[in-house]
């Protein structure tokens, strides 16, 4: 009798599970709106057209309506894709890892390639910058060094930012922990400032643009931010692009938030390559057929040729990515981001 009852209950449970699974798949298949979440760096009004271009292409190819969820906080975008409030998101590598840790159904779809059109050079650059007239304070002979950043006012982007926290904090710890007085230094020690801390004050810009403005407005002595997020607002005026010693100037007609620091110049004192940021999807809310459609759209020649997404060098348009060669979106898997994961080990 007990065995028969157990078998009956097991069958009922299987039916319920199967029904829930079918319902979830049906909801995904019948989904008529796709929500794309954007980090603060890509949420500005100056990038509205670029965001819309991707949305329009998805709408035309899938028949789904696209809604853009812009944010002012990294955590909002990460939580949105992890909990299913967004179906797709453009996150940094660290943001993706955090979202995947919260929900393993969040997976990468594609990343912008390097100039070669492949993953081989799919990198951007994490900068440590200072105001130009203070650059000599961070030189050791003819070379730039970060020894004198200790005790300064420092601006990060967000502790969920790859190039605005994870990479620079790891680099700072690796460099200073070789010195006896900082042998026990950890990334956590850099999160807050104070008289007994590594930095006298620690600020967070909330976006790469915000961190750069913290530097140029005098709130910070040193700031971490990346090249791709400020390229639309600055121009190289001295030195070699993405190399220590390079000097950049904020364009006179720069959009917010740089309009308050137009004409200001800064110097790079440290430059580190970083894995490109992925577009990610929540595979719980998007079925396999739609996943395949989205991958095809994102990696298409059509998107690669869209000059509002991949902007030609000579163009003044504020797009998402620069087109200097064969740049395009390319498929990527979870394992590709392991080098960023290893920074936490």
Secondary structure, DSSP 8 states (H G I E B T S, - for coil): -HHHHHHHHHHHHHHHHHHHHHHHHHHHHH--EEEEEE-GGG-SGGGHHHHHHHHHHHHHHH--EEEEE--SSHHHHHHHHHTTS-SEEEE-HHHHHHHHHH-TTEEEEEEE--TTSSGGG-EEEEEEEEEGGGGGGGEETTEE-SGGGTTSEEEES-TT-IIIIIHHHHHHHHHHTTSGGGTT--GGGGSS-STTSSSSEEEE-SSHHHHHHHHHTTS-SEEEEEHHHHTTTEEEEES-TTSTT-EEEE-TT--TTGGGGTT-EEEEEEEEEEE--EEEEETTTS-HHHHHHHHHHHTSHHHHT-TTTEEETT-----SEEESSS--EEE--GGGGHHHHGGG-
